Amino acid sequence: MRKPIPIFSLKNPRVINYAALSNKRSFARRLSNYPLKAEKPVYNFQILKKTAKTAVLIVAPETGRLPNEMGNLARYISCKCGGLGEVVSALCEGLRARGIECHLATLNLKKRFQRESNVDEGRWQEIRHKVDPEKVHLVSSSVFAHLSSAYAGDPVLNAAEFQKGIVNSIIKSVRARNGGRLILHSHDWMAGGAVTAYAKLRGCPILHTIHNVHTGHIPLEMLFGVDIDNFSWNIFYSEENGKTCIDSQATAIKSATLINFVGEQFLKEIINDYFLDRPIIPPSIRHEVKAKYSNNATMAIMNAPSPGISPERCDSLATKYGPDDNVMAAKKANLIEFQKRTGLLVNPEAILLYWPSRLDPSQKGVELLEDIALKFVIEHGDVQIAIVGDGVRHDHNHEEILGRIACASGGKITYQHFSEEISLLGYAGASDVFGASLYEPCGQIDQVGNIFGATATNRDTGGYHDKIQELRLKIDGASHDQGNGFLFQDYDSGGLWYGLAKSVEFHRKPLRIREQQIKRIMKEARQKYDLTTMVDEYIRVYERLNGGKPLV
């Protein structure tokens, strides 16, 4: 039997340089003040392997600003968007910060990216052909290259092109790069359908986030080039206009390992058969959600607004402020600026009720606002109402109605088309941020309103039920100061009037009382709606999908 060969040992003087050894021993003593023990022979080696990482591929139709760690291409992909995009960008940033391998697949909205990055066609082509995309994977198609959003043009055709690119290329590419270890996180119906059905076929754990209950029915002929038969049993089929289609949202729910909603109450409303009398929740989606719920495969993770949306950082304001500043003075300065820029009567003492939502009669209750707005400001002489938002798609009817109401109000009501600058200034000047939603998966206007130092008023449904707590004060007999706004039950103009009247009653209280409560609300909102907390919750779900093991 062969004897092991020592690599370095005092017992083998032939391999020792004594002068060098003397220097090493002297240096070691100076460092440790301990005598250097004689080295023992090394008879074997153990190579410790680093634990393999599991990557996360986020598939989404839109994104907000991406972290630089996503690669050089990421800086050109950022775009202004709503809650879905902010969640996606926050996840990308949070996962990268924790050392998790994170990839994003989204649509190449070329013209929009060029405009928002201020680059021309020549420079864009140079970027696309010379810059390594690294962690950002764009699906390109002339179908949507010129569009402003994934939902512009023909959303179903956009979704078909997007899903084909993900299935035929991106999933296998990202998965192979990570040794087959991949979790797929799909957002909204456009990222579902064939994408999630194919990922399930390949054995990828899937988390599907439901931001709204809309769906898209993609005719099979639009998915030409995708081997649908290979994963047909993972698909929820539907029929539209005599054609066999994939119900993208229902298929995503059916294929997913876990699904999550962005608000707990809205999940309960689906399970408990709310809104059966209205065409809000498609039967296919309700059916698949109930199936997942019965198998303990549903959860709720609340969205958190971007940290950049705060009065401390917002460059659109006349005066920046935080909860430790003279809040009421700062809000008064912003109110005056907002009044000047929107045509309202300049009155620094006015109670500004602010509607920052789109004018959507199917969800947001804009018709209830139209019913009461003029009469409300007449009966409440110290109140002004501001509406900043656009109609839905090509429906300009409610824009025209609100414009006429504003003209008839004598400077007490203003209607403005959406612009980010005006919208944020409105939050800063508002006393109360309100809406009248029929249903709401999450909603963000109440969160942003609280962060900017306004109370929130809305109907007691979905996400607003989760987040708005009735404002009760110790001076009025409550055990302690609590709450951040006002809720009403009935989806009618009387319900909205009742909620706004309660808000006005609070905002007529003495300045000292109001400022104390507004500062408390601002501080509590910053603690409650924290992006880090949201990202941590998602990581725990990823680890559950990863067999209880960390991703790194």
N, C-alpha and C positions, 0 to 999 in steps of 0.2 A: 504493500500500500504506500502510495506516495505521501511524503510529508509536506504539509503546507509550507509555502515559502514566505517568510516574513518580509514585509516591505521595508520596514525601518525599525531597527531594534538595537538597543545597546548590547545585545548578545551577539550581534553580527558586526564587529568593528570594521570589517573590510569595506563596508559601504558608508562609513561615517567620515565626514570631513570634521576633524576635531576642532579646528579653529572656528569653523562656522557654528558648530554645536555649542562651543563655549560662549560665543556671542549671543546665541539664541537663549541659552540658559540664563545668562546675565540679564538680558532684556526681560525675560519672563519673570524673574525675581523682582525686578524693579516695578513691574506692573501689579503683581499680586502679593508681594511680600511673603510668599510661601515658597518652600523649596520645590524644585521641579522633580516629580517622581519619574522613575525610569519608565520608558515607553514599553507597552506590551505589544506583542506581535498581533497583527491583524490577520485573522484566519478566514473571514468571510465578509461579504458586503451585502447590505440590504438596500435596494433601490425603492425609495418611497414615491409612489405615483400620486400626482396631484388629482384630487377629485374632479371628475369630468363635469363641465358646466352644462346646464340645460338652458337653451336659448328661448326667448319669448319673441314671437312674431305678432306684432299688432297690425291688424288689417282694418283700415278705416277710410271713409270717403273724404275726410277733411282733417286738418291738424292745425294747431296754433304754432307758436314759435318753438323751434326745436333746439336742443342743446348742441353746442359745438362738438361735443364728443360723438355725435351721430355721424360725423364726417364733414368734409368740405362742402358737399352738396347741400347739407341741411340748411345752411344760411339762406339759400335761395328758395326753399320750399315753404318757409313760414308764411302764414297768411292770417288775416283777421277772420274770426269765425265765432261760433256760439259755444254752448256748453260742451258739446261732443268734442270739438276740436281742442278745447282747453284741457279736457280730461286726458286726451291722447298725448298732448305735448307734456303735461305734467307727469304722466306715466313714463314717457321716454326719458325725461330728465331724472325722475326719481330712480328708475331702474339703472340707468347709466351711473348715477352717483353712488349706487350700492355695488357696483362692479358686476351687474347682471348683463349678460349678452342680450341686447335688445335691438330688434329690427322693426322697421315700419314700412308697410306697403300701402301706397295711396295712389290716387289718380294724378297723372301729369296734366294739370290744368295750365298748360304752357303760357298762354297769354296772360293769365292772372299772375302767375309767378314772375313773369317778365315785368309786368307793370308794377307789382309791389316791391320787386327787387331793383327796379329802375335799370334794367338791362335791355338792350335791343336784340333783335333776332340773331345778328352775327355773334354777339357776345354769348347769347344763350346756347347757340350751337357749339361754340367753343367749350363752354362749361360742360355740356352734356357729353362731348366726345373726348374731353381731356381730364375731367375731374372724376376721380374714383367715387362712385356713389356710396361705398362702404356699407353703412347700416340703413340707408334710405333706398327703397326700391320703388321706382315709378313705373306705373303701367301707362303706356302711351297709346293714343288712338286719335285719329283725325276726327272721330265722333265727338270728343269732348275737349280737344286741345284748345279751342277758342272760347270755351265757356267760363263763366265767372264762378260757378260752383258745380259740385257733382250732381246737384238736383235741378240744374237749369237744363234747357233744351228738353230732350226726352230722357227722363231719369231711368226708365226701364232699359233703354238701349245703352245708356251709359253703364248701368250695372252689369249688363251682359258682357260688354267689352272688358270691364274691370275684372269680373270674375273669371273670364277666360284667361287673362294674363296671369292671375294669381295661381289658378289650377295648373296651367300648362308649363309654368316656368318657376315662379317665385318660391312656392312651398318646397319643392324638391331641392332647389338651389340652396336655400337657407338651411334646410334640414341636413343636407349632405355636408355643408360647411361645419356643422356641429355634431357630426357623428351620429345623426339620426335622432338626437335629443332635442325636441322642439315642442313648446306649448303654443297653441294658436289662440289669440285673443281677438275676436271679431266684434266690431261695433256697428250696430244698426243693420237694417235689412240689406243694404247695398253690399255689405261685407259678408253676408250670409249666403243662402242659396247653395250654388255649386261649390263654393269655397269650403264651407263647413262640412258638406256631405263628402267631399273628396278627402279632407283632412281626417275625418272619422275613418274612412276606408284605409288610410295609411297609418292608423293607430296613434295619431297625435291627440293628446288631451286638449279639449277645447273649452274655453270660457267665452260665452256670448253675452255681451252687455246690451240691454234693451233700453235705449234712450227715449224711444217713443213706440207706439204700437202700429205705426204705419207699416205697410208692406208693399212689395213690388212683385207683380206676377210676370215672370220672364218666359215668353214662348220658347219651347225647346229649339225651334229653328234658329233663334238668335244665338244659341250656344253651340253653333256649328263648329266643329273642331275639338269639342270636349267629349270624351268617352263617357257619356251619361250612364249608359247601360252598366258600366263597371261599378257604379255605386247607387243604382236606382233605388235600392231598399232604404237608403238614408234620406230620401227626398219626400217632401210633402207636395204632392201634385195638386194643381187646381185647374180650372178651365175658365178662360177669359176670351170673349168674342169668338167662341167656337174653337179655340186653340188650346192644346194641352200646354200647361205652364208649370214653372216651379214657383211656389209661394216662398219667396226668399226669407221672410221673417220666420214663418212657421218651420221651414226646413232648418234654419239656423238653430232654433230652439230644440227641434227634434234631434239634431245631430250632436248638439253640445253635450259635453260631460257635465258642466254646470252652467247655469244662467244666473245673471244678476240684474236686478233693477236698480235704478238710481234713486229710489225712494221706497220705503217699506210700505207705506199706506197704499200706494198705487198697486203694488203686488197683491195686497189684501183685497182691494176693490175688484181686481180681475178674478181672483179665486172665489170671491163671494158674490159673483154675478151682478155687480153694479153695471149700470148703463145698458141693460138689455133692451131698453126701449129706444136706444139711439144707435146709429151706425158708427160707433166709435171704435170698439174692439172687435176685430174680425173673429168669427167663430173658430177659425183654424188656430189662431194665436191663443185664444182662451183655452181651447182644447189641449194644446201642447204645453202651455204653462201649467195647467192643472196636472197633467201627467208628470211633469218634472217636479212639481210641488209634492205630489204623493210619493215620490221617490227620494225626497229630501235632497233635491238637487237645485234648489233655488235659494237666493240670498239677496240682500239689499246693501249697496254701498253708495252713500250719498255723495253727489258731486260737490266739489269745492271750487269756488271761483279762483281765477288766477291771482297770484300775489301782486301782479302789476296793476290790478284794478283796485286802487285804494287812494284816498284823498291825500295821503302823504307823498305819493309818487306821480300823480296824474298831472301832466303838463297842460291839460285843457282848462284847468281851474284858474280863476282869478286869484285865489289864495289857497295854498296848500295847508293841510292841517291834519292832526291826529287826535286820538282820544285824550291826550295829556295837554293839549293846547286850549286856547279860548275858542271852543268849538262853535258856540252860537254866533260869535262875532265873525268867524271865518265863513260860516254858512250864510250869514246875512250878506257878506261881500259877494259871495258867489250867486246868491239869489238876485241881487241887484244887476249883476252882469248878465245873468240868464234873462231877466226881464227886459233889459235893453236889447238883447240880441234876438229875442223872439216876439217883440211887439206887445208884451204884457205891460200893464200900467206899472210904473216903477213905484213900489211900495215895500220898503224893507221890513215892515211888520206883517206882511201878508202871510197867510198859511198856504203854502204851495203843495197841492196834491198832484203827484206826478205819475203818469202812465207811460212806461218806457217799452211796452210790448208791441208786437206786430198786430195789425188790425185784422184779426182772424175770427170771424163769426162762428166757426165750427168748434173753437176751443177757448179762445180768450175772452169771449163775452163782450166784444166791442159794442154790440147793439144795446146792451144794458147801459153802458156809459152814454151813448147817444141819447137814450131816453131821459136821463136825469141831469146831464151836465149843466145845461143853461139854467134850469130851475134851481139847482143846488147852489150855484154861485149867487143867484139873486136872493135866495133865502139866507145865505151865509155871506154877509157882506165883506168879511175879512178873508175870504177864501179865493184863491186862484187855482185853475186847473191847467196843466200842461200835458200835451200828448206828443210824444216823439216816436214815430214808427211808421212803417210802410204797410200798404195792403199786401195781401197774399197773391203771389204770382202776378197775373195781369188784372186782378180785381182792384180797380181804383174807386169803387163806389163809396167805401167808407172814408177814404181820403177826402172825397168831395163833400160828403155829409159833415165831417168834422171841420173842414175848412169853412163851410157856411155857418156852422154853430159858433166857431171862433169869431167870425166877422160880426155876428149878431151880438156878441157878448160885451162889446165896448171895452176891450182890453183885459177882460177877466179870464178868458180862455185862449190858449194858443195851440195851434196844430202845426207840427213841423215834420217834414220827411226825415227819415233816420240819417243822422251823421254821428259818428262816434264822438266827436268833439262836443257837439250840442248835447248828446245823450249823457255824457259823463258830467257835464256842467249842470244838467238837470238834477242828477243824483245829489250833487253837492249843494244845490239850493233848496232841495225838497224838504218839506216837513214830514211827508208821508209818501211812500212808494206803493201804489195800489194796482190791483187788477180785479178781474171777475171771472176766473177760469171755471169752465164746466168740469174739466179734468186736468190733471197736471202730473206727469211722471216724476218731475223733480222741481223745475222752476228755479230761476236764479235771481230774479229781480228783487225778491225779498232779502236775499243774502247780501247783494250789492248795496241795497238801500240801507240795511243795518250797518254795514261797514262804513258807509258815507255819513252815518249819523241821522238816519230817518227811521221812523217807525214803518211797519209793513201792514197793509190791509189786503185781504183776499178771501176768496171763498174757502170754506173748510173742506178741502179735498186734496187727495194725493200728497204731493210734496209740500204743499202749504200746511196741511195738517201736521206733517212731520216737523216743520221748522218754525211755524208761527205759534207763539204762546201768548195768550191774552195778557195784556199789560195790566198789572194790578199793583197799586201803591200802598205802602204802609200808612201814609197819611189818610188814605180812604178806608182803612180798616183791615187791610191784608196783613198777614203775619210778617211779611217782608216784601221788599220791592222785587218784582219778577215780571217776566214777559218782555216781548219785543214788538207787539203789534195787536191787530184786531182781526177776528174772523167772523164771517157771516155764513149762514147755512143755505138759504134759498137761492137758487139760480134764477133770480129775477131782479128787476130794477129796484124793487123795495128792499131786497137783501143788500144790494150794493149801497143804497142810500143809508141803510142802518149801519153798515160797517164804517162808511166815511164819516157819518155823524159822530160815532164813538171816537174816531181819530181826532176830529176837530175839537171835541170836548177836551181831550188831553192837551192839545196844542194851544189851547186858550189859558192853560194854567200859568202861574207866575214863572218868569224866566229861570229863577233859581231851581225850581222843581224840575222844569223841563231839561235844563242842562245836566243836572245830576243823573237823570234817567237816560238821556241820550249818550252820555259818556259811558255809562254802564253797558248799554246796548252795544256800543262800538267795541268795547273791550271783550265782551262775551262773544260777539260775532267773530272776532279775530282768533279766539281760542277754539271755537266750535268748528268753524269752516277753515280747517287747516289742510293744505295740500299734502303735507308730509303724512298726516294721519290717514288720508285717503289712499295714498300710495302704499303705506304699510299694510292697510287692509287688503289691497289687491295682491301684494306679495304673499300674504298668508294664504290667499286662495291659490296662487300659483304653486306654492309649496304643497298644498293639499293635492293638487293635480299631479305634482311630481312625486307622489307616493310618500308624502310626509317629509321629504328630504329638501334641504336648502338648494337653491339654484346655483350657488357658487361654492 
